[in-house]
Amino acid sequence: MPSRRVQIRMSDEELERFLAQERTVTCATVGPNGRPHLMPLWYVPEGRNMLAWTFAKSQKTRNLERDPHASGWS
């Protein structure tokens, strides 16, 4: 029997439809104190990829320069 993760995985078509209808992802980076820093980030879908932009001096950018670990979800 396949794992639960495999059973609930979106198909390519479902993923593309989902990305096309959403426009905001919650971006999580590691703040200077080691705690998660969660902020909304708008994106534009390009196939299965998401294109996003933020200011160079934003806290997200500073966090990523210090520690490249990040996660995002809609």
mmCIF file of the N, C-alpha and C atoms, coordinates in Angstrom:
data_MODEL
# 
_entry.id   MODEL 
# 
loop_
_atom_site.group_PDB 
_atom_site.id 
_atom_site.type_symbol 
_atom_site.label_atom_id 
_atom_site.label_alt_id 
_atom_site.label_comp_id 
_atom_site.label_asym_id 
_atom_site.label_entity_id 
_atom_site.label_seq_id 
_atom_site.pdbx_PDB_ins_code 
_atom_site.Cartn_x 
_atom_site.Cartn_y 
_atom_site.Cartn_z 
_atom_site.occupancy 
_atom_site.B_iso_or_equiv 
_atom_site.pdbx_formal_charge 
_atom_site.auth_seq_id 
_atom_site.auth_comp_id 
_atom_site.auth_asym_id 
_atom_site.auth_atom_id 
_atom_site.pdbx_PDB_model_num 
ATOM 1   N N  . MET A 1 1  ? 0.848  -1.182 0.000   1.00 0.00 ? 1  MET A N  1 
ATOM 2   C CA . MET A 1 1  ? 0.000  0.000  0.000   1.00 0.00 ? 1  MET A CA 1 
ATOM 3   C C  . MET A 1 1  ? 0.895  1.248  0.000   1.00 0.00 ? 1  MET A C  1 
ATOM 4   N N  . PRO A 1 2  ? 0.616  2.221  -0.905  1.00 0.00 ? 2  PRO A N  1 
ATOM 5   C CA . PRO A 1 2  ? 1.441  3.437  -0.958  1.00 0.00 ? 2  PRO A CA 1 
ATOM 6   C C  . PRO A 1 2  ? 1.303  4.265  0.326   1.00 0.00 ? 2  PRO A C  1 
ATOM 7   N N  . SER A 1 3  ? 2.340  5.025  0.618   1.00 0.00 ? 3  SER A N  1 
ATOM 8   C CA . SER A 1 3  ? 2.311  5.868  1.804   1.00 0.00 ? 3  SER A CA 1 
ATOM 9   C C  . SER A 1 3  ? 1.238  6.943  1.655   1.00 0.00 ? 3  SER A C  1 
ATOM 10  N N  . ARG A 1 4  ? 0.813  7.512  2.761   1.00 0.00 ? 4  ARG A N  1 
ATOM 11  C CA . ARG A 1 4  ? -0.205 8.576  2.756   1.00 0.00 ? 4  ARG A CA 1 
ATOM 12  C C  . ARG A 1 4  ? 0.274  9.766  1.938   1.00 0.00 ? 4  ARG A C  1 
ATOM 13  N N  . ARG A 1 5  ? 1.551  10.088 2.030   1.00 0.00 ? 5  ARG A N  1 
ATOM 14  C CA . ARG A 1 5  ? 2.113  11.221 1.288   1.00 0.00 ? 5  ARG A CA 1 
ATOM 15  C C  . ARG A 1 5  ? 1.935  11.021 -0.216  1.00 0.00 ? 5  ARG A C  1 
ATOM 16  N N  . VAL A 1 6  ? 2.186  9.812  -0.699  1.00 0.00 ? 6  VAL A N  1 
ATOM 17  C CA . VAL A 1 6  ? 2.027  9.519  -2.117  1.00 0.00 ? 6  VAL A CA 1 
ATOM 18  C C  . VAL A 1 6  ? 0.553  9.604  -2.509  1.00 0.00 ? 6  VAL A C  1 
ATOM 19  N N  . GLN A 1 7  ? -0.343 9.171  -1.640  1.00 0.00 ? 7  GLN A N  1 
ATOM 20  C CA . GLN A 1 7  ? -1.772 9.168  -1.934  1.00 0.00 ? 7  GLN A CA 1 
ATOM 21  C C  . GLN A 1 7  ? -2.358 10.576 -2.050  1.00 0.00 ? 7  GLN A C  1 
ATOM 22  N N  . ILE A 1 8  ? -1.813 11.551 -1.313  1.00 0.00 ? 8  ILE A N  1 
ATOM 23  C CA . ILE A 1 8  ? -2.389 12.900 -1.323  1.00 0.00 ? 8  ILE A CA 1 
ATOM 24  C C  . ILE A 1 8  ? -1.606 13.884 -2.186  1.00 0.00 ? 8  ILE A C  1 
ATOM 25  N N  . ARG A 1 9  ? -0.540 13.451 -2.820  1.00 0.00 ? 9  ARG A N  1 
ATOM 26  C CA . ARG A 1 9  ? 0.278  14.320 -3.677  1.00 0.00 ? 9  ARG A CA 1 
ATOM 27  C C  . ARG A 1 9  ? -0.568 14.848 -4.836  1.00 0.00 ? 9  ARG A C  1 
ATOM 28  N N  . MET A 1 10 ? -0.418 16.155 -5.134  1.00 0.00 ? 10 MET A N  1 
ATOM 29  C CA . MET A 1 10 ? -1.125 16.759 -6.259  1.00 0.00 ? 10 MET A CA 1 
ATOM 30  C C  . MET A 1 10 ? -0.526 16.289 -7.572  1.00 0.00 ? 10 MET A C  1 
ATOM 31  N N  . SER A 1 11 ? -1.389 16.123 -8.560  1.00 0.00 ? 11 SER A N  1 
ATOM 32  C CA . SER A 1 11 ? -0.892 15.828 -9.902  1.00 0.00 ? 11 SER A CA 1 
ATOM 33  C C  . SER A 1 11 ? -0.299 17.119 -10.473 1.00 0.00 ? 11 SER A C  1 
ATOM 34  N N  . ASP A 1 12 ? 0.423  17.017 -11.575 1.00 0.00 ? 12 ASP A N  1 
ATOM 35  C CA . ASP A 1 12 ? 0.986  18.217 -12.208 1.00 0.00 ? 12 ASP A CA 1 
ATOM 36  C C  . ASP A 1 12 ? -0.114 19.213 -12.563 1.00 0.00 ? 12 ASP A C  1 
ATOM 37  N N  . GLU A 1 13 ? -1.232 18.706 -13.085 1.00 0.00 ? 13 GLU A N  1 
ATOM 38  C CA . GLU A 1 13 ? -2.341 19.582 -13.463 1.00 0.00 ? 13 GLU A CA 1 
ATOM 39  C C  . GLU A 1 13 ? -2.950 20.266 -12.236 1.00 0.00 ? 13 GLU A C  1 
ATOM 40  N N  . GLU A 1 14 ? -3.133 19.511 -11.143 1.00 0.00 ? 14 GLU A N  1 
ATOM 41  C CA . GLU A 1 14 ? -3.675 20.105 -9.912  1.00 0.00 ? 14 GLU A CA 1 
ATOM 42  C C  . GLU A 1 14 ? -2.744 21.170 -9.362  1.00 0.00 ? 14 GLU A C  1 
ATOM 43  N N  . LEU A 1 15 ? -1.443 20.900 -9.399  1.00 0.00 ? 15 LEU A N  1 
ATOM 44  C CA . LEU A 1 15 ? -0.470 21.862 -8.898  1.00 0.00 ? 15 LEU A CA 1 
ATOM 45  C C  . LEU A 1 15 ? -0.494 23.144 -9.729  1.00 0.00 ? 15 LEU A C  1 
ATOM 46  N N  . GLU A 1 16 ? -0.518 23.025 -11.038 1.00 0.00 ? 16 GLU A N  1 
ATOM 47  C CA . GLU A 1 16 ? -0.557 24.212 -11.897 1.00 0.00 ? 16 GLU A CA 1 
ATOM 48  C C  . GLU A 1 16 ? -1.832 25.017 -11.679 1.00 0.00 ? 16 GLU A C  1 
ATOM 49  N N  . ARG A 1 17 ? -2.984 24.344 -11.528 1.00 0.00 ? 17 ARG A N  1 
ATOM 50  C CA . ARG A 1 17 ? -4.245 25.052 -11.247 1.00 0.00 ? 17 ARG A CA 1 
ATOM 51  C C  . ARG A 1 17 ? -4.179 25.769 -9.903  1.00 0.00 ? 17 ARG A C  1 
ATOM 52  N N  . PHE A 1 18 ? -3.634 25.092 -8.889  1.00 0.00 ? 18 PHE A N  1 
ATOM 53  C CA . PHE A 1 18 ? -3.527 25.684 -7.556  1.00 0.00 ? 18 PHE A CA 1 
ATOM 54  C C  . PHE A 1 18 ? -2.639 26.924 -7.586  1.00 0.00 ? 18 PHE A C  1 
ATOM 55  N N  . LEU A 1 19 ? -1.469 26.822 -8.215  1.00 0.00 ? 19 LEU A N  1 
ATOM 56  C CA . LEU A 1 19 ? -0.558 27.966 -8.281  1.00 0.00 ? 19 LEU A CA 1 
ATOM 57  C C  . LEU A 1 19 ? -1.167 29.121 -9.071  1.00 0.00 ? 19 LEU A C  1 
ATOM 58  N N  . ALA A 1 20 ? -1.984 28.814 -10.077 1.00 0.00 ? 20 ALA A N  1 
ATOM 59  C CA . ALA A 1 20 ? -2.602 29.860 -10.889 1.00 0.00 ? 20 ALA A CA 1 
ATOM 60  C C  . ALA A 1 20 ? -3.699 30.601 -10.136 1.00 0.00 ? 20 ALA A C  1 
ATOM 61  N N  . GLN A 1 21 ? -4.346 29.960 -9.166  1.00 0.00 ? 21 GLN A N  1 
ATOM 62  C CA . GLN A 1 21 ? -5.442 30.624 -8.463  1.00 0.00 ? 21 GLN A CA 1 
ATOM 63  C C  . GLN A 1 21 ? -4.967 31.353 -7.210  1.00 0.00 ? 21 GLN A C  1 
ATOM 64  N N  . GLU A 1 22 ? -3.868 30.951 -6.628  1.00 0.00 ? 22 GLU A N  1 
ATOM 65  C CA . GLU A 1 22 ? -3.304 31.635 -5.468  1.00 0.00 ? 22 GLU A CA 1 
ATOM 66  C C  . GLU A 1 22 ? -2.347 32.715 -5.944  1.00 0.00 ? 22 GLU A C  1 
ATOM 67  N N  . ARG A 1 23 ? -2.039 33.663 -5.086  1.00 0.00 ? 23 ARG A N  1 
ATOM 68  C CA . ARG A 1 23 ? -1.064 34.700 -5.443  1.00 0.00 ? 23 ARG A CA 1 
ATOM 69  C C  . ARG A 1 23 ? -0.145 35.050 -4.273  1.00 0.00 ? 23 ARG A C  1 
ATOM 70  N N  . THR A 1 24 ? -0.398 34.459 -3.128  1.00 0.00 ? 24 THR A N  1 
ATOM 71  C CA . THR A 1 24 ? 0.400  34.769 -1.950  1.00 0.00 ? 24 THR A CA 1 
ATOM 72  C C  . THR A 1 24 ? 0.881  33.479 -1.302  1.00 0.00 ? 24 THR A C  1 
ATOM 73  N N  . VAL A 1 25 ? 2.132  33.480 -0.911  1.00 0.00 ? 25 VAL A N  1 
ATOM 74  C CA . VAL A 1 25 ? 2.711  32.361 -0.179  1.00 0.00 ? 25 VAL A CA 1 
ATOM 75  C C  . VAL A 1 25 ? 3.250  32.921 1.135   1.00 0.00 ? 25 VAL A C  1 
ATOM 76  N N  . THR A 1 26 ? 3.206  32.127 2.183   1.00 0.00 ? 26 THR A N  1 
ATOM 77  C CA . THR A 1 26 ? 3.833  32.535 3.437   1.00 0.00 ? 26 THR A CA 1 
ATOM 78  C C  . THR A 1 26 ? 5.278  32.077 3.377   1.00 0.00 ? 26 THR A C  1 
ATOM 79  N N  . CYS A 1 27 ? 6.183  33.023 3.423   1.00 0.00 ? 27 CYS A N  1 
ATOM 80  C CA . CYS A 1 27 ? 7.617  32.750 3.326   1.00 0.00 ? 27 CYS A CA 1 
ATOM 81  C C  . CYS A 1 27 ? 8.192  32.727 4.738   1.00 0.00 ? 27 CYS A C  1 
ATOM 82  N N  . ALA A 1 28 ? 8.846  31.638 5.084   1.00 0.00 ? 28 ALA A N  1 
ATOM 83  C CA . ALA A 1 28 ? 9.451  31.502 6.403   1.00 0.00 ? 28 ALA A CA 1 
ATOM 84  C C  . ALA A 1 28 ? 10.969 31.481 6.273   1.00 0.00 ? 28 ALA A C  1 
ATOM 85  N N  . THR A 1 29 ? 11.626 32.406 6.954   1.00 0.00 ? 29 THR A N  1 
ATOM 86  C CA . THR A 1 29 ? 13.084 32.449 7.015   1.00 0.00 ? 29 THR A CA 1 
ATOM 87  C C  . THR A 1 29 ? 13.490 32.388 8.482   1.00 0.00 ? 29 THR A C  1 
ATOM 88  N N  . VAL A 1 30 ? 14.772 32.282 8.738   1.00 0.00 ? 30 VAL A N  1 
ATOM 89  C CA . VAL A 1 30 ? 15.280 32.227 10.104  1.00 0.00 ? 30 VAL A CA 1 
ATOM 90  C C  . VAL A 1 30 ? 15.740 33.632 10.491  1.00 0.00 ? 30 VAL A C  1 
ATOM 91  N N  . GLY A 1 31 ? 15.095 34.200 11.510  1.00 0.00 ? 31 GLY A N  1 
ATOM 92  C CA . GLY A 1 31 ? 15.433 35.547 11.960  1.00 0.00 ? 31 GLY A CA 1 
ATOM 93  C C  . GLY A 1 31 ? 16.766 35.606 12.685  1.00 0.00 ? 31 GLY A C  1 
ATOM 94  N N  . PRO A 1 32 ? 17.231 36.831 12.980  1.00 0.00 ? 32 PRO A N  1 
ATOM 95  C CA . PRO A 1 32 ? 18.538 36.989 13.627  1.00 0.00 ? 32 PRO A CA 1 
ATOM 96  C C  . PRO A 1 32 ? 18.614 36.344 15.014  1.00 0.00 ? 32 PRO A C  1 
ATOM 97  N N  . ASN A 1 33 ? 17.447 36.148 15.649  1.00 0.00 ? 33 ASN A N  1 
ATOM 98  C CA . ASN A 1 33 ? 17.415 35.528 16.977  1.00 0.00 ? 33 ASN A CA 1 
ATOM 99  C C  . ASN A 1 33 ? 17.238 34.017 16.900  1.00 0.00 ? 33 ASN A C  1 
ATOM 100 N N  . GLY A 1 34 ? 17.234 33.463 15.644  1.00 0.00 ? 34 GLY A N  1 
ATOM 101 C CA . GLY A 1 34 ? 17.080 32.025 15.468  1.00 0.00 ? 34 GLY A CA 1 
ATOM 102 C C  . GLY A 1 34 ? 15.640 31.562 15.378  1.00 0.00 ? 34 GLY A C  1 
ATOM 103 N N  . ARG A 1 35 ? 14.707 32.483 15.520  1.00 0.00 ? 35 ARG A N  1 
ATOM 104 C CA . ARG A 1 35 ? 13.295 32.132 15.448  1.00 0.00 ? 35 ARG A CA 1 
ATOM 105 C C  . ARG A 1 35 ? 12.778 32.296 14.031  1.00 0.00 ? 35 ARG A C  1 
ATOM 106 N N  . PRO A 1 36 ? 11.674 31.601 13.704  1.00 0.00 ? 36 PRO A N  1 
ATOM 107 C CA . PRO A 1 36 ? 11.103 31.748 12.369  1.00 0.00 ? 36 PRO A CA 1 
ATOM 108 C C  . PRO A 1 36 ? 10.573 33.168 12.146  1.00 0.00 ? 36 PRO A C  1 
ATOM 109 N N  . HIS A 1 37 ? 10.768 33.663 10.948  1.00 0.00 ? 37 HIS A N  1 
ATOM 110 C CA . HIS A 1 37 ? 10.233 34.964 10.540  1.00 0.00 ? 37 HIS A CA 1 
ATOM 111 C C  . HIS A 1 37 ? 9.304  34.667 9.365   1.00 0.00 ? 37 HIS A C  1 
ATOM 112 N N  . LEU A 1 38 ? 7.989  34.789 9.588   1.00 0.00 ? 38 LEU A N  1 
ATOM 113 C CA . LEU A 1 38 ? 7.000  34.458 8.566   1.00 0.00 ? 38 LEU A CA 1 
ATOM 114 C C  . LEU A 1 38 ? 6.376  35.737 8.024   1.00 0.00 ? 38 LEU A C  1 
ATOM 115 N N  . MET A 1 39 ? 6.379  35.853 6.707   1.00 0.00 ? 39 MET A N  1 
ATOM 116 C CA . MET A 1 39 ? 5.809  37.034 6.053   1.00 0.00 ? 39 MET A CA 1 
ATOM 117 C C  . MET A 1 39 ? 5.146  36.611 4.753   1.00 0.00 ? 39 MET A C  1 
ATOM 118 N N  . PRO A 1 40 ? 4.062  37.318 4.366   1.00 0.00 ? 40 PRO A N  1 
ATOM 119 C CA . PRO A 1 40 ? 3.451  37.022 3.070   1.00 0.00 ? 40 PRO A CA 1 
ATOM 120 C C  . PRO A 1 40 ? 4.361  37.482 1.937   1.00 0.00 ? 40 PRO A C  1 
ATOM 121 N N  . LEU A 1 41 ? 4.334  36.745 0.851   1.00 0.00 ? 41 LEU A N  1 
ATOM 122 C CA . LEU A 1 41 ? 5.126  37.090 -0.322  1.00 0.00 ? 41 LEU A CA 1 
ATOM 123 C C  . LEU A 1 41 ? 4.266  36.825 -1.552  1.00 0.00 ? 41 LEU A C  1 
ATOM 124 N N  . TRP A 1 42 ? 4.024  37.855 -2.335  1.00 0.00 ? 42 TRP A N  1 
ATOM 125 C CA . TRP A 1 42 ? 3.251  37.681 -3.568  1.00 0.00 ? 42 TRP A CA 1 
ATOM 126 C C  . TRP A 1 42 ? 4.120  37.026 -4.609  1.00 0.00 ? 42 TRP A C  1 
ATOM 127 N N  . TYR A 1 43 ? 3.496  36.242 -5.483  1.00 0.00 ? 43 TYR A N  1 
ATOM 128 C CA . TYR A 1 43 ? 4.238  35.588 -6.550  1.00 0.00 ? 43 TYR A CA 1 
ATOM 129 C C  . TYR A 1 43 ? 3.410  35.545 -7.828  1.00 0.00 ? 43 TYR A C  1 
ATOM 130 N N  . VAL A 1 44 ? 4.098  35.261 -8.916  1.00 0.00 ? 44 VAL A N  1 
ATOM 131 C CA . VAL A 1 44 ? 3.478  35.067 -10.227 1.00 0.00 ? 44 VAL A CA 1 
ATOM 132 C C  . VAL A 1 44 ? 3.847  33.659 -10.665 1.00 0.00 ? 44 VAL A C  1 
ATOM 133 N N  . PRO A 1 45 ? 2.852  32.837 -11.014 1.00 0.00 ? 45 PRO A N  1 
ATOM 134 C CA . PRO A 1 45 ? 3.184  31.478 -11.443 1.00 0.00 ? 45 PRO A CA 1 
ATOM 135 C C  . PRO A 1 45 ? 3.774  31.468 -12.847 1.00 0.00 ? 45 PRO A C  1 
ATOM 136 N N  . GLU A 1 46 ? 4.744  30.590 -13.032 1.00 0.00 ? 46 GLU A N  1 
ATOM 137 C CA . GLU A 1 46 ? 5.333  30.349 -14.351 1.00 0.00 ? 46 GLU A CA 1 
ATOM 138 C C  . GLU A 1 46 ? 5.481  28.844 -14.473 1.00 0.00 ? 46 GLU A C  1 
ATOM 139 N N  . GLY A 1 47 ? 4.442  28.197 -14.991 1.00 0.00 ? 47 GLY A N  1 
ATOM 140 C CA . GLY A 1 47 ? 4.423  26.728 -15.025 1.00 0.00 ? 47 GLY A CA 1 
ATOM 141 C C  . GLY A 1 47 ? 4.383  26.203 -13.605 1.00 0.00 ? 47 GLY A C  1 
ATOM 142 N N  . ARG A 1 48 ? 5.326  25.336 -13.271 1.00 0.00 ? 48 ARG A N  1 
ATOM 143 C CA . ARG A 1 48 ? 5.395  24.780 -11.915 1.00 0.00 ? 48 ARG A CA 1 
ATOM 144 C C  . ARG A 1 48 ? 6.280  25.611 -10.996 1.00 0.00 ? 48 ARG A C  1 
ATOM 145 N N  . ASN A 1 49 ? 6.800  26.729 -11.492 1.00 0.00 ? 49 ASN A N  1 
ATOM 146 C CA . ASN A 1 49 ? 7.660  27.601 -10.699 1.00 0.00 ? 49 ASN A CA 1 
ATOM 147 C C  . ASN A 1 49 ? 6.906  28.838 -10.239 1.00 0.00 ? 49 ASN A C  1 
ATOM 148 N N  . MET A 1 50 ? 7.423  29.465 -9.197  1.00 0.00 ? 50 MET A N  1 
ATOM 149 C CA . MET A 1 50 ? 6.861  30.713 -8.706  1.00 0.00 ? 50 MET A CA 1 
ATOM 150 C C  . MET A 1 50 ? 7.931  31.788 -8.794  1.00 0.00 ? 50 MET A C  1 
ATOM 151 N N  . LEU A 1 51 ? 7.582  32.914 -9.394  1.00 0.00 ? 51 LEU A N  1 
ATOM 152 C CA . LEU A 1 51 ? 8.499  34.050 -9.469  1.00 0.00 ? 51 LEU A CA 1 
ATOM 153 C C  . LEU A 1 51 ? 8.061  35.061 -8.417  1.00 0.00 ? 51 LEU A C  1 
ATOM 154 N N  . ALA A 1 52 ? 8.993  35.491 -7.572  1.00 0.00 ? 52 ALA A N  1 
ATOM 155 C CA . ALA A 1 52 ? 8.682  36.434 -6.502  1.00 0.00 ? 52 ALA A CA 1 
ATOM 156 C C  . ALA A 1 52 ? 9.760  37.498 -6.432  1.00 0.00 ? 52 ALA A C  1 
ATOM 157 N N  . TRP A 1 53 ? 9.431  38.607 -5.794  1.00 0.00 ? 53 TRP A N  1 
ATOM 158 C CA . TRP A 1 53 ? 10.350 39.729 -5.671  1.00 0.00 ? 53 TRP A CA 1 
ATOM 159 C C  . TRP A 1 53 ? 10.147 40.352 -4.296  1.00 0.00 ? 53 TRP A C  1 
ATOM 160 N N  . THR A 1 54 ? 11.216 40.829 -3.718  1.00 0.00 ? 54 THR A N  1 
ATOM 161 C CA . THR A 1 54 ? 11.120 41.581 -2.476  1.00 0.00 ? 54 THR A CA 1 
ATOM 162 C C  . THR A 1 54 ? 12.244 42.617 -2.463  1.00 0.00 ? 54 THR A C  1 
ATOM 163 N N  . PHE A 1 55 ? 12.135 43.580 -1.585  1.00 0.00 ? 55 PHE A N  1 
ATOM 164 C CA . PHE A 1 55 ? 13.145 44.633 -1.489  1.00 0.00 ? 55 PHE A CA 1 
ATOM 165 C C  . PHE A 1 55 ? 14.466 44.072 -0.980  1.00 0.00 ? 55 PHE A C  1 
ATOM 166 N N  . ALA A 1 56 ? 15.570 44.605 -1.472  1.00 0.00 ? 56 ALA A N  1 
ATOM 167 C CA . ALA A 1 56 ? 16.901 44.138 -1.084  1.00 0.00 ? 56 ALA A CA 1 
ATOM 168 C C  . ALA A 1 56 ? 17.170 44.351 0.406   1.00 0.00 ? 56 ALA A C  1 
ATOM 169 N N  . LYS A 1 57 ? 16.544 45.340 1.005   1.00 0.00 ? 57 LYS A N  1 
ATOM 170 C CA . LYS A 1 57 ? 16.785 45.619 2.423   1.00 0.00 ? 57 LYS A CA 1 
ATOM 171 C C  . LYS A 1 57 ? 15.697 45.047 3.329   1.00 0.00 ? 57 LYS A C  1 
ATOM 172 N N  . SER A 1 58 ? 14.828 44.193 2.777   1.00 0.00 ? 58 SER A N  1 
ATOM 173 C CA . SER A 1 58 ? 13.769 43.608 3.596   1.00 0.00 ? 58 SER A CA 1 
ATOM 174 C C  . SER A 1 58 ? 14.367 42.624 4.608   1.00 0.00 ? 58 SER A C  1 
ATOM 175 N N  . GLN A 1 59 ? 13.620 42.348 5.657   1.00 0.00 ? 59 GLN A N  1 
ATOM 176 C CA . GLN A 1 59 ? 14.082 41.397 6.665   1.00 0.00 ? 59 GLN A CA 1 
ATOM 177 C C  . GLN A 1 59 ? 14.244 40.012 6.054   1.00 0.00 ? 59 GLN A C  1 
ATOM 178 N N  . LYS A 1 60 ? 13.338 39.633 5.126   1.00 0.00 ? 60 LYS A N  1 
ATOM 179 C CA . LYS A 1 60 ? 13.470 38.327 4.453   1.00 0.00 ? 60 LYS A CA 1 
ATOM 180 C C  . LYS A 1 60 ? 14.820 38.214 3.764   1.00 0.00 ? 60 LYS A C  1 
ATOM 181 N N  . THR A 1 61 ? 15.189 39.250 3.022   1.00 0.00 ? 61 THR A N  1 
ATOM 182 C CA . THR A 1 61 ? 16.459 39.232 2.290   1.00 0.00 ? 61 THR A CA 1 
ATOM 183 C C  . THR A 1 61 ? 17.635 39.161 3.250   1.00 0.00 ? 61 THR A C  1 
ATOM 184 N N  . ARG A 1 62 ? 17.608 39.968 4.279   1.00 0.00 ? 62 ARG A N  1 
ATOM 185 C CA . ARG A 1 62 ? 18.706 39.947 5.262   1.00 0.00 ? 62 ARG A CA 1 
ATOM 186 C C  . ARG A 1 62 ? 18.835 38.586 5.933   1.00 0.00 ? 62 ARG A C  1 
ATOM 187 N N  . ASN A 1 63 ? 17.672 37.987 6.264   1.00 0.00 ? 63 ASN A N  1 
ATOM 188 C CA . ASN A 1 63 ? 17.697 36.656 6.867   1.00 0.00 ? 63 ASN A CA 1 
ATOM 189 C C  . ASN A 1 63 ? 18.318 35.637 5.915   1.00 0.00 ? 63 ASN A C  1 
ATOM 190 N N  . LEU A 1 64 ? 17.929 35.690 4.631   1.00 0.00 ? 64 LEU A N  1 
ATOM 191 C CA . LEU A 1 64 ? 18.445 34.727 3.652   1.00 0.00 ? 64 LEU A CA 1 
ATOM 192 C C  . LEU A 1 64 ? 19.926 34.928 3.364   1.00 0.00 ? 64 LEU A C  1 
ATOM 193 N N  . GLU A 1 65 ? 20.399 36.168 3.445   1.00 0.00 ? 65 GLU A N  1 
ATOM 194 C CA . GLU A 1 65 ? 21.835 36.422 3.268   1.00 0.00 ? 65 GLU A CA 1 
ATOM 195 C C  . GLU A 1 65 ? 22.634 35.790 4.408   1.00 0.00 ? 65 GLU A C  1 
ATOM 196 N N  . ARG A 1 66 ? 22.074 35.811 5.601   1.00 0.00 ? 66 ARG A N  1 
ATOM 197 C CA . ARG A 1 66 ? 22.743 35.266 6.773   1.00 0.00 ? 66 ARG A CA 1 
ATOM 198 C C  . ARG A 1 66 ? 22.597 33.740 6.833   1.00 0.00 ? 66 ARG A C  1 
ATOM 199 N N  . ASP A 1 67 ? 21.394 33.235 6.484   1.00 0.00 ? 67 ASP A N  1 
ATOM 200 C CA . ASP A 1 67 ? 21.097 31.807 6.563   1.00 0.00 ? 67 ASP A CA 1 
ATOM 201 C C  . ASP A 1 67 ? 20.145 31.470 5.415   1.00 0.00 ? 67 ASP A C  1 
ATOM 202 N N  . PRO A 1 68 ? 20.591 30.709 4.407   1.00 0.00 ? 68 PRO A N  1 
ATOM 203 C CA . PRO A 1 68 ? 19.794 30.481 3.206   1.00 0.00 ? 68 PRO A CA 1 
ATOM 204 C C  . PRO A 1 68 ? 18.607 29.517 3.377   1.00 0.00 ? 68 PRO A C  1 
ATOM 205 N N  . HIS A 1 69 ? 18.334 29.051 4.578   1.00 0.00 ? 69 HIS A N  1 
ATOM 206 C CA . HIS A 1 69 ? 17.203 28.151 4.783   1.00 0.00 ? 69 HIS A CA 1 
ATOM 207 C C  . HIS A 1 69 ? 15.891 28.924 4.730   1.00 0.00 ? 69 HIS A C  1 
ATOM 208 N N  . ALA A 1 70 ? 14.934 28.387 3.968   1.00 0.00 ? 70 ALA A N  1 
ATOM 209 C CA . ALA A 1 70 ? 13.616 29.023 3.851   1.00 0.00 ? 70 ALA A CA 1 
ATOM 210 C C  . ALA A 1 70 ? 12.583 27.967 3.498   1.00 0.00 ? 70 ALA A C  1 
ATOM 211 N N  . SER A 1 71 ? 11.337 28.309 3.744   1.00 0.00 ? 71 SER A N  1 
ATOM 212 C CA . SER A 1 71 ? 10.221 27.449 3.385   1.00 0.00 ? 71 SER A CA 1 
ATOM 213 C C  . SER A 1 71 ? 9.054  28.337 3.005   1.00 0.00 ? 71 SER A C  1 
ATOM 214 N N  . GLY A 1 72 ? 8.136  27.798 2.237   1.00 0.00 ? 72 GLY A N  1 
ATOM 215 C CA . GLY A 1 72 ? 6.968  28.581 1.856   1.00 0.00 ? 72 GLY A CA 1 
ATOM 216 C C  . GLY A 1 72 ? 5.774  27.676 1.620   1.00 0.00 ? 72 GLY A C  1 
ATOM 217 N N  . TRP A 1 73 ? 4.603  28.197 1.879   1.00 0.00 ? 73 TRP A N  1 
ATOM 218 C CA . TRP A 1 73 ? 3.369  27.448 1.628   1.00 0.00 ? 73 TRP A CA 1 
ATOM 219 C C  . TRP A 1 73 ? 2.237  28.428 1.436   1.00 0.00 ? 73 TRP A C  1 
ATOM 220 N N  . SER A 1 74 ? 1.197  27.973 0.755   1.00 0.00 ? 74 SER A N  1 
ATOM 221 C CA . SER A 1 74 ? 0.015  28.809 0.509   1.00 0.00 ? 74 SER A CA 1 
ATOM 222 C C  . SER A 1 74 ? -1.070 28.453 1.489   1.00 0.00 ? 74 SER A C  1 
# 
